[in-house]
Amino acid sequence: MTDNLQNNATQTSSDLQLVLLDQKSKAPAFPVFHSRDYYKNGWFAVLAIIGESHRITVSHKETGLGFSEILACIPEGSTFTDPVFEGKISDFEGTELKSKLKKHSYSFKHQILNFDSRHYEPVIQGMLKTSRDTISYDFAKKAKDFELNLYAPATLVGVVSDKTTLTWTSLHTYPDEKLTILSQSRILIIVDGKDELGKTIIPNS
């Protein structure tokens, strides 16, 4: 899983924050180490790896959606203007966002996994099997990684879609902490008050 090397990756898993933005929000310009455009089924997304983190920008040709998700160790002093949500990922877990996304519903979930070779490769292969539209980036090892003969810290993002749903999965590894954070985000188009499974959606007040 190698695209390029960054000089160092100093973030820790506890530093991760989730930031959600709509068309009125503004965000600092973070350096992008690798990116890829995705255009299928009416969805347009830009997948970007920013540090040991990611930013996904999503739009749709018919519904007028403009939305971004940032899962990142936000540098101190960074300021977001009018974010839809900004905070720890655990604070958003299980929440479904509807009212600020017009005819869409957004959900997010994550899982913390033990990191070792027995778990790492199967997770990677599972993501690649699910989606061929992926980007990845390997960061330079920290001194501790060399001492313990660990993998390099890495980020992998993959996306899949159909006509009503866009789903992306991310993998952020922290070998020196023996942790991997796996997340999955999904945007649904709400049609006549119902999602793609026919479930009635009641917008948030």
PyMOL commands that place a pseudoatom at each C-alpha (Angstrom):
pseudoatom trace, name=CA, resn=MET, resi=1, chain=A, elem=C, hetatm=0, pos=[0.000, 0.000, 0.000]
pseudoatom trace, name=CA, resn=THR, resi=2, chain=A, elem=C, hetatm=0, pos=[2.447, 2.629, -1.135]
pseudoatom trace, name=CA, resn=ASP, resi=3, chain=A, elem=C, hetatm=0, pos=[1.961, 5.806, -3.130]
pseudoatom trace, name=CA, resn=ASN, resi=4, chain=A, elem=C, hetatm=0, pos=[4.417, 8.281, -1.577]
pseudoatom trace, name=CA, resn=LEU, resi=5, chain=A, elem=C, hetatm=0, pos=[6.232, 9.041, 1.640]
pseudoatom trace, name=CA, resn=GLN, resi=6, chain=A, elem=C, hetatm=0, pos=[5.683, 12.007, 3.915]
pseudoatom trace, name=CA, resn=ASN, resi=7, chain=A, elem=C, hetatm=0, pos=[8.624, 13.063, 6.113]
pseudoatom trace, name=CA, resn=ASN, resi=8, chain=A, elem=C, hetatm=0, pos=[6.792, 12.214, 9.316]
pseudoatom trace, name=CA, resn=ALA, resi=9, chain=A, elem=C, hetatm=0, pos=[3.366, 11.480, 10.725]
pseudoatom trace, name=CA, resn=THR, resi=10, chain=A, elem=C, hetatm=0, pos=[3.139, 12.848, 14.239]
pseudoatom trace, name=CA, resn=GLN, resi=11, chain=A, elem=C, hetatm=0, pos=[-0.582, 12.511, 14.835]
pseudoatom trace, name=CA, resn=THR, resi=12, chain=A, elem=C, hetatm=0, pos=[-2.049, 10.115, 17.352]
pseudoatom trace, name=CA, resn=SER, resi=13, chain=A, elem=C, hetatm=0, pos=[-5.416, 8.378, 17.198]
pseudoatom trace, name=CA, resn=SER, resi=14, chain=A, elem=C, hetatm=0, pos=[-6.724, 10.470, 20.115]
pseudoatom trace, name=CA, resn=ASP, resi=15, chain=A, elem=C, hetatm=0, pos=[-6.209, 13.646, 18.040]
pseudoatom trace, name=CA, resn=LEU, resi=16, chain=A, elem=C, hetatm=0, pos=[-8.739, 12.666, 15.352]
pseudoatom trace, name=CA, resn=GLN, resi=17, chain=A, elem=C, hetatm=0, pos=[-11.707, 14.984, 14.891]
pseudoatom trace, name=CA, resn=LEU, resi=18, chain=A, elem=C, hetatm=0, pos=[-14.721, 14.853, 12.585]
pseudoatom trace, name=CA, resn=VAL, resi=19, chain=A, elem=C, hetatm=0, pos=[-15.694, 18.027, 10.751]
pseudoatom trace, name=CA, resn=LEU, resi=20, chain=A, elem=C, hetatm=0, pos=[-18.742, 18.230, 8.462]
pseudoatom trace, name=CA, resn=LEU, resi=21, chain=A, elem=C, hetatm=0, pos=[-19.196, 21.131, 6.062]
pseudoatom trace, name=CA, resn=ASP, resi=22, chain=A, elem=C, hetatm=0, pos=[-21.954, 22.294, 3.739]
pseudoatom trace, name=CA, resn=GLN, resi=23, chain=A, elem=C, hetatm=0, pos=[-21.883, 24.851, 0.939]
pseudoatom trace, name=CA, resn=LYS, resi=24, chain=A, elem=C, hetatm=0, pos=[-21.919, 27.777, 3.391]
pseudoatom trace, name=CA, resn=SER, resi=25, chain=A, elem=C, hetatm=0, pos=[-19.030, 26.466, 5.486]
pseudoatom trace, name=CA, resn=LYS, resi=26, chain=A, elem=C, hetatm=0, pos=[-15.406, 27.460, 5.050]
pseudoatom trace, name=CA, resn=ALA, resi=27, chain=A, elem=C, hetatm=0, pos=[-12.310, 25.472, 5.982]
pseudoatom trace, name=CA, resn=PRO, resi=28, chain=A, elem=C, hetatm=0, pos=[-8.561, 26.130, 6.115]
pseudoatom trace, name=CA, resn=ALA, resi=29, chain=A, elem=C, hetatm=0, pos=[-6.506, 24.931, 3.157]
pseudoatom trace, name=CA, resn=PHE, resi=30, chain=A, elem=C, hetatm=0, pos=[-4.784, 21.742, 4.289]
pseudoatom trace, name=CA, resn=PRO, resi=31, chain=A, elem=C, hetatm=0, pos=[-1.930, 20.239, 2.236]
pseudoatom trace, name=CA, resn=VAL, resi=32, chain=A, elem=C, hetatm=0, pos=[-3.085, 17.368, 0.022]
pseudoatom trace, name=CA, resn=PHE, resi=33, chain=A, elem=C, hetatm=0, pos=[-0.669, 14.467, -0.357]
pseudoatom trace, name=CA, resn=HIS, resi=34, chain=A, elem=C, hetatm=0, pos=[-2.788, 12.379, -2.714]
pseudoatom trace, name=CA, resn=SER, resi=35, chain=A, elem=C, hetatm=0, pos=[-6.222, 12.777, -4.321]
pseudoatom trace, name=CA, resn=ARG, resi=36, chain=A, elem=C, hetatm=0, pos=[-8.566, 11.115, -6.754]
pseudoatom trace, name=CA, resn=ASP, resi=37, chain=A, elem=C, hetatm=0, pos=[-11.791, 12.156, -8.502]
pseudoatom trace, name=CA, resn=TYR, resi=38, chain=A, elem=C, hetatm=0, pos=[-14.778, 9.839, -8.487]
pseudoatom trace, name=CA, resn=TYR, resi=39, chain=A, elem=C, hetatm=0, pos=[-17.725, 10.219, -10.880]
pseudoatom trace, name=CA, resn=LYS, resi=40, chain=A, elem=C, hetatm=0, pos=[-20.356, 7.494, -11.052]
pseudoatom trace, name=CA, resn=ASN, resi=41, chain=A, elem=C, hetatm=0, pos=[-24.141, 7.182, -10.830]
pseudoatom trace, name=CA, resn=GLY, resi=42, chain=A, elem=C, hetatm=0, pos=[-24.593, 10.956, -10.746]
pseudoatom trace, name=CA, resn=TRP, resi=43, chain=A, elem=C, hetatm=0, pos=[-22.236, 11.398, -7.784]
pseudoatom trace, name=CA, resn=PHE, resi=44, chain=A, elem=C, hetatm=0, pos=[-19.040, 13.425, -7.939]
pseudoatom trace, name=CA, resn=ALA, resi=45, chain=A, elem=C, hetatm=0, pos=[-16.539, 13.063, -5.117]
pseudoatom trace, name=CA, resn=VAL, resi=46, chain=A, elem=C, hetatm=0, pos=[-12.987, 14.167, -4.513]
pseudoatom trace, name=CA, resn=LEU, resi=47, chain=A, elem=C, hetatm=0, pos=[-11.071, 11.817, -2.242]
pseudoatom trace, name=CA, resn=ALA, resi=48, chain=A, elem=C, hetatm=0, pos=[-8.085, 13.527, -0.633]
pseudoatom trace, name=CA, resn=ILE, resi=49, chain=A, elem=C, hetatm=0, pos=[-5.518, 12.386, 1.902]
pseudoatom trace, name=CA, resn=ILE, resi=50, chain=A, elem=C, hetatm=0, pos=[-4.425, 15.286, 4.114]
pseudoatom trace, name=CA, resn=GLY, resi=51, chain=A, elem=C, hetatm=0, pos=[-1.816, 14.209, 6.611]
pseudoatom trace, name=CA, resn=GLU, resi=52, chain=A, elem=C, hetatm=0, pos=[-2.707, 10.919, 8.260]
pseudoatom trace, name=CA, resn=SER, resi=53, chain=A, elem=C, hetatm=0, pos=[-6.270, 11.952, 7.617]
pseudoatom trace, name=CA, resn=HIS, resi=54, chain=A, elem=C, hetatm=0, pos=[-8.781, 12.456, 4.816]
pseudoatom trace, name=CA, resn=ARG, resi=55, chain=A, elem=C, hetatm=0, pos=[-11.197, 14.910, 3.290]
pseudoatom trace, name=CA, resn=ILE, resi=56, chain=A, elem=C, hetatm=0, pos=[-14.096, 13.804, 1.080]
pseudoatom trace, name=CA, resn=THR, resi=57, chain=A, elem=C, hetatm=0, pos=[-15.970, 16.433, -0.941]
pseudoatom trace, name=CA, resn=VAL, resi=58, chain=A, elem=C, hetatm=0, pos=[-19.276, 15.273, -2.417]
pseudoatom trace, name=CA, resn=SER, resi=59, chain=A, elem=C, hetatm=0, pos=[-21.757, 16.735, -4.877]
pseudoatom trace, name=CA, resn=HIS, resi=60, chain=A, elem=C, hetatm=0, pos=[-24.588, 15.357, -6.977]
pseudoatom trace, name=CA, resn=LYS, resi=61, chain=A, elem=C, hetatm=0, pos=[-25.532, 16.470, -10.458]
pseudoatom trace, name=CA, resn=GLU, resi=62, chain=A, elem=C, hetatm=0, pos=[-29.301, 16.503, -9.817]
pseudoatom trace, name=CA, resn=THR, resi=63, chain=A, elem=C, hetatm=0, pos=[-29.882, 17.147, -6.112]
pseudoatom trace, name=CA, resn=GLY, resi=64, chain=A, elem=C, hetatm=0, pos=[-27.583, 20.135, -5.632]
pseudoatom trace, name=CA, resn=LEU, resi=65, chain=A, elem=C, hetatm=0, pos=[-25.742, 18.579, -2.710]
pseudoatom trace, name=CA, resn=GLY, resi=66, chain=A, elem=C, hetatm=0, pos=[-22.525, 20.258, -1.588]
pseudoatom trace, name=CA, resn=PHE, resi=67, chain=A, elem=C, hetatm=0, pos=[-20.891, 18.496, 1.351]
pseudoatom trace, name=CA, resn=SER, resi=68, chain=A, elem=C, hetatm=0, pos=[-17.483, 17.690, 2.846]
pseudoatom trace, name=CA, resn=GLU, resi=69, chain=A, elem=C, hetatm=0, pos=[-16.299, 15.329, 5.545]
pseudoatom trace, name=CA, resn=ILE, resi=70, chain=A, elem=C, hetatm=0, pos=[-12.921, 15.848, 7.186]
pseudoatom trace, name=CA, resn=LEU, resi=71, chain=A, elem=C, hetatm=0, pos=[-11.588, 13.164, 9.495]
pseudoatom trace, name=CA, resn=ALA, resi=72, chain=A, elem=C, hetatm=0, pos=[-8.290, 14.568, 10.661]
pseudoatom trace, name=CA, resn=CYS, resi=73, chain=A, elem=C, hetatm=0, pos=[-5.962, 15.607, 13.446]
pseudoatom trace, name=CA, resn=ILE, resi=74, chain=A, elem=C, hetatm=0, pos=[-6.815, 19.302, 13.107]
pseudoatom trace, name=CA, resn=PRO, resi=75, chain=A, elem=C, hetatm=0, pos=[-3.766, 21.558, 13.624]
pseudoatom trace, name=CA, resn=GLU, resi=76, chain=A, elem=C, hetatm=0, pos=[-4.037, 23.878, 16.617]
pseudoatom trace, name=CA, resn=GLY, resi=77, chain=A, elem=C, hetatm=0, pos=[-5.342, 27.283, 15.632]
pseudoatom trace, name=CA, resn=SER, resi=78, chain=A, elem=C, hetatm=0, pos=[-7.301, 26.035, 12.594]
pseudoatom trace, name=CA, resn=THR, resi=79, chain=A, elem=C, hetatm=0, pos=[-10.660, 27.748, 12.272]
pseudoatom trace, name=CA, resn=PHE, resi=80, chain=A, elem=C, hetatm=0, pos=[-13.773, 26.518, 10.461]
pseudoatom trace, name=CA, resn=THR, resi=81, chain=A, elem=C, hetatm=0, pos=[-16.563, 28.933, 9.584]
pseudoatom trace, name=CA, resn=ASP, resi=82, chain=A, elem=C, hetatm=0, pos=[-20.127, 27.665, 10.120]
pseudoatom trace, name=CA, resn=PRO, resi=83, chain=A, elem=C, hetatm=0, pos=[-19.331, 23.917, 10.202]
pseudoatom trace, name=CA, resn=VAL, resi=84, chain=A, elem=C, hetatm=0, pos=[-22.319, 21.597, 10.320]
pseudoatom trace, name=CA, resn=PHE, resi=85, chain=A, elem=C, hetatm=0, pos=[-20.457, 19.597, 12.959]
pseudoatom trace, name=CA, resn=GLU, resi=86, chain=A, elem=C, hetatm=0, pos=[-17.015, 19.847, 14.563]
pseudoatom trace, name=CA, resn=GLY, resi=87, chain=A, elem=C, hetatm=0, pos=[-15.866, 17.593, 17.373]
pseudoatom trace, name=CA, resn=LYS, resi=88, chain=A, elem=C, hetatm=0, pos=[-14.694, 14.161, 18.440]
pseudoatom trace, name=CA, resn=ILE, resi=89, chain=A, elem=C, hetatm=0, pos=[-15.841, 11.246, 16.325]
pseudoatom trace, name=CA, resn=SER, resi=90, chain=A, elem=C, hetatm=0, pos=[-17.420, 9.612, 19.368]
pseudoatom trace, name=CA, resn=ASP, resi=91, chain=A, elem=C, hetatm=0, pos=[-19.665, 12.674, 19.810]
pseudoatom trace, name=CA, resn=PHE, resi=92, chain=A, elem=C, hetatm=0, pos=[-21.255, 12.127, 16.387]
pseudoatom trace, name=CA, resn=GLU, resi=93, chain=A, elem=C, hetatm=0, pos=[-21.400, 8.331, 16.454]
pseudoatom trace, name=CA, resn=GLY, resi=94, chain=A, elem=C, hetatm=0, pos=[-24.931, 7.051, 15.856]
pseudoatom trace, name=CA, resn=THR, resi=95, chain=A, elem=C, hetatm=0, pos=[-26.235, 10.462, 14.778]
pseudoatom trace, name=CA, resn=GLU, resi=96, chain=A, elem=C, hetatm=0, pos=[-28.030, 10.851, 11.463]
pseudoatom trace, name=CA, resn=LEU, resi=97, chain=A, elem=C, hetatm=0, pos=[-27.739, 14.253, 9.795]
pseudoatom trace, name=CA, resn=LYS, resi=98, chain=A, elem=C, hetatm=0, pos=[-30.657, 15.339, 7.610]
pseudoatom trace, name=CA, resn=SER, resi=99, chain=A, elem=C, hetatm=0, pos=[-31.920, 18.851, 8.240]
pseudoatom trace, name=CA, resn=LYS, resi=100, chain=A, elem=C, hetatm=0, pos=[-28.899, 20.725, 6.847]
pseudoatom trace, name=CA, resn=LEU, resi=101, chain=A, elem=C, hetatm=0, pos=[-28.393, 18.527, 3.782]
pseudoatom trace, name=CA, resn=LYS, resi=102, chain=A, elem=C, hetatm=0, pos=[-31.622, 19.271, 1.913]
pseudoatom trace, name=CA, resn=LYS, resi=103, chain=A, elem=C, hetatm=0, pos=[-32.772, 15.985, 0.356]
pseudoatom trace, name=CA, resn=HIS, resi=104, chain=A, elem=C, hetatm=0, pos=[-30.030, 13.842, 1.856]
pseudoatom trace, name=CA, resn=SER, resi=105, chain=A, elem=C, hetatm=0, pos=[-29.234, 11.869, 4.962]
pseudoatom trace, name=CA, resn=TYR, resi=106, chain=A, elem=C, hetatm=0, pos=[-25.664, 11.396, 6.257]
pseudoatom trace, name=CA, resn=SER, resi=107, chain=A, elem=C, hetatm=0, pos=[-24.468, 8.818, 8.765]
pseudoatom trace, name=CA, resn=PHE, resi=108, chain=A, elem=C, hetatm=0, pos=[-21.072, 7.932, 10.214]
pseudoatom trace, name=CA, resn=LYS, resi=109, chain=A, elem=C, hetatm=0, pos=[-19.706, 5.027, 12.219]
pseudoatom trace, name=CA, resn=HIS, resi=110, chain=A, elem=C, hetatm=0, pos=[-16.243, 3.884, 13.225]
pseudoatom trace, name=CA, resn=GLN, resi=111, chain=A, elem=C, hetatm=0, pos=[-14.449, 0.984, 14.820]
pseudoatom trace, name=CA, resn=ILE, resi=112, chain=A, elem=C, hetatm=0, pos=[-11.106, 0.769, 16.603]
pseudoatom trace, name=CA, resn=LEU, resi=113, chain=A, elem=C, hetatm=0, pos=[-9.164, -2.379, 15.766]
pseudoatom trace, name=CA, resn=ASN, resi=114, chain=A, elem=C, hetatm=0, pos=[-6.013, -3.918, 17.171]
pseudoatom trace, name=CA, resn=PHE, resi=115, chain=A, elem=C, hetatm=0, pos=[-3.175, -3.437, 14.710]
pseudoatom trace, name=CA, resn=ASP, resi=116, chain=A, elem=C, hetatm=0, pos=[-0.975, -6.381, 13.806]
pseudoatom trace, name=CA, resn=SER, resi=117, chain=A, elem=C, hetatm=0, pos=[-0.173, -8.297, 10.629]
pseudoatom trace, name=CA, resn=ARG, resi=118, chain=A, elem=C, hetatm=0, pos=[-2.958, -10.832, 11.249]
pseudoatom trace, name=CA, resn=HIS, resi=119, chain=A, elem=C, hetatm=0, pos=[-5.640, -8.150, 11.179]
pseudoatom trace, name=CA, resn=TYR, resi=120, chain=A, elem=C, hetatm=0, pos=[-4.089, -5.473, 9.010]
pseudoatom trace, name=CA, resn=GLU, resi=121, chain=A, elem=C, hetatm=0, pos=[-3.789, -7.289, 5.684]
pseudoatom trace, name=CA, resn=PRO, resi=122, chain=A, elem=C, hetatm=0, pos=[-7.277, -8.911, 5.804]
pseudoatom trace, name=CA, resn=VAL, resi=123, chain=A, elem=C, hetatm=0, pos=[-8.873, -5.507, 6.453]
pseudoatom trace, name=CA, resn=ILE, resi=124, chain=A, elem=C, hetatm=0, pos=[-6.952, -3.954, 3.559]
pseudoatom trace, name=CA, resn=GLN, resi=125, chain=A, elem=C, hetatm=0, pos=[-7.868, -6.774, 1.198]
pseudoatom trace, name=CA, resn=GLY, resi=126, chain=A, elem=C, hetatm=0, pos=[-11.498, -6.552, 2.249]
pseudoatom trace, name=CA, resn=MET, resi=127, chain=A, elem=C, hetatm=0, pos=[-11.616, -2.847, 1.441]
pseudoatom trace, name=CA, resn=LEU, resi=128, chain=A, elem=C, hetatm=0, pos=[-9.950, -3.337, -1.924]
pseudoatom trace, name=CA, resn=LYS, resi=129, chain=A, elem=C, hetatm=0, pos=[-12.361, -6.152, -2.778]
pseudoatom trace, name=CA, resn=THR, resi=130, chain=A, elem=C, hetatm=0, pos=[-15.351, -3.936, -1.954]
pseudoatom trace, name=CA, resn=SER, resi=131, chain=A, elem=C, hetatm=0, pos=[-14.157, -0.929, -3.945]
pseudoatom trace, name=CA, resn=ARG, resi=132, chain=A, elem=C, hetatm=0, pos=[-11.674, -0.522, -6.769]
pseudoatom trace, name=CA, resn=ASP, resi=133, chain=A, elem=C, hetatm=0, pos=[-11.985, 3.244, -6.423]
pseudoatom trace, name=CA, resn=THR, resi=134, chain=A, elem=C, hetatm=0, pos=[-9.437, 3.759, -3.671]
pseudoatom trace, name=CA, resn=ILE, resi=135, chain=A, elem=C, hetatm=0, pos=[-6.508, 5.959, -2.758]
pseudoatom trace, name=CA, resn=SER, resi=136, chain=A, elem=C, hetatm=0, pos=[-3.763, 5.203, -0.277]
pseudoatom trace, name=CA, resn=TYR, resi=137, chain=A, elem=C, hetatm=0, pos=[-0.734, 6.913, 1.191]
pseudoatom trace, name=CA, resn=ASP, resi=138, chain=A, elem=C, hetatm=0, pos=[2.125, 5.543, 3.258]
pseudoatom trace, name=CA, resn=PHE, resi=139, chain=A, elem=C, hetatm=0, pos=[3.877, 7.946, 5.599]
pseudoatom trace, name=CA, resn=ALA, resi=140, chain=A, elem=C, hetatm=0, pos=[7.481, 7.845, 6.690]
pseudoatom trace, name=CA, resn=LYS, resi=141, chain=A, elem=C, hetatm=0, pos=[8.044, 5.769, 9.775]
pseudoatom trace, name=CA, resn=LYS, resi=142, chain=A, elem=C, hetatm=0, pos=[8.580, 7.386, 13.134]
pseudoatom trace, name=CA, resn=ALA, resi=143, chain=A, elem=C, hetatm=0, pos=[11.756, 6.511, 15.040]
pseudoatom trace, name=CA, resn=LYS, resi=144, chain=A, elem=C, hetatm=0, pos=[9.756, 4.163, 17.242]
pseudoatom trace, name=CA, resn=ASP, resi=145, chain=A, elem=C, hetatm=0, pos=[8.409, 2.339, 14.166]
pseudoatom trace, name=CA, resn=PHE, resi=146, chain=A, elem=C, hetatm=0, pos=[11.959, 1.533, 13.059]
pseudoatom trace, name=CA, resn=GLU, resi=147, chain=A, elem=C, hetatm=0, pos=[12.967, 0.414, 16.535]
pseudoatom trace, name=CA, resn=LEU, resi=148, chain=A, elem=C, hetatm=0, pos=[10.046, -1.993, 16.772]
pseudoatom trace, name=CA, resn=ASN, resi=149, chain=A, elem=C, hetatm=0, pos=[10.111, -3.015, 13.076]
pseudoatom trace, name=CA, resn=LEU, resi=150, chain=A, elem=C, hetatm=0, pos=[6.551, -1.785, 12.542]
pseudoatom trace, name=CA, resn=TYR, resi=151, chain=A, elem=C, hetatm=0, pos=[4.609, -0.934, 9.386]
pseudoatom trace, name=CA, resn=ALA, resi=152, chain=A, elem=C, hetatm=0, pos=[4.644, 2.670, 8.224]
pseudoatom trace, name=CA, resn=PRO, resi=153, chain=A, elem=C, hetatm=0, pos=[1.576, 4.718, 9.266]
pseudoatom trace, name=CA, resn=ALA, resi=154, chain=A, elem=C, hetatm=0, pos=[-0.895, 4.754, 6.388]
pseudoatom trace, name=CA, resn=THR, resi=155, chain=A, elem=C, hetatm=0, pos=[-4.291, 5.977, 5.207]
pseudoatom trace, name=CA, resn=LEU, resi=156, chain=A, elem=C, hetatm=0, pos=[-6.600, 4.219, 2.738]
pseudoatom trace, name=CA, resn=VAL, resi=157, chain=A, elem=C, hetatm=0, pos=[-9.947, 5.524, 1.438]
pseudoatom trace, name=CA, resn=GLY, resi=158, chain=A, elem=C, hetatm=0, pos=[-12.374, 3.717, -0.869]
pseudoatom trace, name=CA, resn=VAL, resi=159, chain=A, elem=C, hetatm=0, pos=[-15.782, 4.693, -2.274]
pseudoatom trace, name=CA, resn=VAL, resi=160, chain=A, elem=C, hetatm=0, pos=[-18.749, 2.864, -3.829]
pseudoatom trace, name=CA, resn=SER, resi=161, chain=A, elem=C, hetatm=0, pos=[-22.142, 4.104, -5.027]
pseudoatom trace, name=CA, resn=ASP, resi=162, chain=A, elem=C, hetatm=0, pos=[-25.445, 3.371, -6.670]
pseudoatom trace, name=CA, resn=LYS, resi=163, chain=A, elem=C, hetatm=0, pos=[-28.071, 5.839, -7.904]
pseudoatom trace, name=CA, resn=THR, resi=164, chain=A, elem=C, hetatm=0, pos=[-29.252, 6.805, -4.411]
pseudoatom trace, name=CA, resn=THR, resi=165, chain=A, elem=C, hetatm=0, pos=[-26.333, 6.067, -2.092]
pseudoatom trace, name=CA, resn=LEU, resi=166, chain=A, elem=C, hetatm=0, pos=[-22.683, 7.034, -1.802]
pseudoatom trace, name=CA, resn=THR, resi=167, chain=A, elem=C, hetatm=0, pos=[-20.588, 5.145, 0.743]
pseudoatom trace, name=CA, resn=TRP, resi=168, chain=A, elem=C, hetatm=0, pos=[-16.940, 5.637, 1.619]
pseudoatom trace, name=CA, resn=THR, resi=169, chain=A, elem=C, hetatm=0, pos=[-14.723, 3.711, 3.988]
pseudoatom trace, name=CA, resn=SER, resi=170, chain=A, elem=C, hetatm=0, pos=[-11.456, 4.891, 5.480]
pseudoatom trace, name=CA, resn=LEU, resi=171, chain=A, elem=C, hetatm=0, pos=[-8.617, 3.160, 7.260]
pseudoatom trace, name=CA, resn=HIS, resi=172, chain=A, elem=C, hetatm=0, pos=[-6.144, 5.107, 9.407]
pseudoatom trace, name=CA, resn=THR, resi=173, chain=A, elem=C, hetatm=0, pos=[-3.313, 3.113, 10.948]
pseudoatom trace, name=CA, resn=TYR, resi=174, chain=A, elem=C, hetatm=0, pos=[-1.255, 3.946, 14.035]
pseudoatom trace, name=CA, resn=PRO, resi=175, chain=A, elem=C, hetatm=0, pos=[1.297, 1.120, 14.263]
pseudoatom trace, name=CA, resn=ASP, resi=176, chain=A, elem=C, hetatm=0, pos=[3.146, 2.572, 17.246]
pseudoatom trace, name=CA, resn=GLU, resi=177, chain=A, elem=C, hetatm=0, pos=[-0.139, 2.617, 19.180]
pseudoatom trace, name=CA, resn=LYS, resi=178, chain=A, elem=C, hetatm=0, pos=[-1.098, -0.807, 17.809]
pseudoatom trace, name=CA, resn=LEU, resi=179, chain=A, elem=C, hetatm=0, pos=[-4.376, 0.686, 16.628]
pseudoatom trace, name=CA, resn=THR, resi=180, chain=A, elem=C, hetatm=0, pos=[-6.289, 0.959, 13.359]
pseudoatom trace, name=CA, resn=ILE, resi=181, chain=A, elem=C, hetatm=0, pos=[-9.317, 3.231, 13.027]
pseudoatom trace, name=CA, resn=LEU, resi=182, chain=A, elem=C, hetatm=0, pos=[-11.852, 2.059, 10.446]
pseudoatom trace, name=CA, resn=SER, resi=183, chain=A, elem=C, hetatm=0, pos=[-14.714, 4.390, 9.522]
pseudoatom trace, name=CA, resn=GLN, resi=184, chain=A, elem=C, hetatm=0, pos=[-17.688, 4.214, 7.187]
pseudoatom trace, name=CA, resn=SER, resi=185, chain=A, elem=C, hetatm=0, pos=[-19.774, 7.171, 6.010]
pseudoatom trace, name=CA, resn=ARG, resi=186, chain=A, elem=C, hetatm=0, pos=[-22.902, 7.149, 3.884]
pseudoatom trace, name=CA, resn=ILE, resi=187, chain=A, elem=C, hetatm=0, pos=[-25.072, 9.712, 2.121]
pseudoatom trace, name=CA, resn=LEU, resi=188, chain=A, elem=C, hetatm=0, pos=[-28.576, 8.746, 0.988]
pseudoatom trace, name=CA, resn=ILE, resi=189, chain=A, elem=C, hetatm=0, pos=[-30.867, 10.659, -1.325]
pseudoatom trace, name=CA, resn=ILE, resi=190, chain=A, elem=C, hetatm=0, pos=[-34.297, 11.106, 0.247]
pseudoatom trace, name=CA, resn=VAL, resi=191, chain=A, elem=C, hetatm=0, pos=[-37.112, 10.749, -2.294]
pseudoatom trace, name=CA, resn=ASP, resi=192, chain=A, elem=C, hetatm=0, pos=[-40.687, 11.655, -1.314]
pseudoatom trace, name=CA, resn=GLY, resi=193, chain=A, elem=C, hetatm=0, pos=[-39.746, 11.566, 2.350]
pseudoatom trace, name=CA, resn=LYS, resi=194, chain=A, elem=C, hetatm=0, pos=[-38.201, 8.087, 2.184]
pseudoatom trace, name=CA, resn=ASP, resi=195, chain=A, elem=C, hetatm=0, pos=[-34.707, 6.696, 1.843]
pseudoatom trace, name=CA, resn=GLU, resi=196, chain=A, elem=C, hetatm=0, pos=[-33.664, 4.022, -0.662]
pseudoatom trace, name=CA, resn=LEU, resi=197, chain=A, elem=C, hetatm=0, pos=[-34.993, 1.224, 1.582]
pseudoatom trace, name=CA, resn=GLY, resi=198, chain=A, elem=C, hetatm=0, pos=[-38.442, 2.815, 1.747]
pseudoatom trace, name=CA, resn=LYS, resi=199, chain=A, elem=C, hetatm=0, pos=[-37.973, 3.919, 5.362]
pseudoatom trace, name=CA, resn=THR, resi=200, chain=A, elem=C, hetatm=0, pos=[-39.760, 7.167, 6.176]
pseudoatom trace, name=CA, resn=ILE, resi=201, chain=A, elem=C, hetatm=0, pos=[-37.337, 9.963, 7.035]
pseudoatom trace, name=CA, resn=ILE, resi=202, chain=A, elem=C, hetatm=0, pos=[-38.370, 12.586, 9.573]
pseudoatom trace, name=CA, resn=PRO, resi=203, chain=A, elem=C, hetatm=0, pos=[-36.073, 15.599, 9.130]
pseudoatom trace, name=CA, resn=ASN, resi=204, chain=A, elem=C, hetatm=0, pos=[-34.305, 16.933, 12.201]
pseudoatom trace, name=CA, resn=SER, resi=205, chain=A, elem=C, hetatm=0, pos=[-35.776, 20.133, 13.582]
for i in range(1, 205): cmd.bond("trace and resi %d" % i, "trace and resi %d" % (i + 1))
show_as sticks, trace
zoom trace
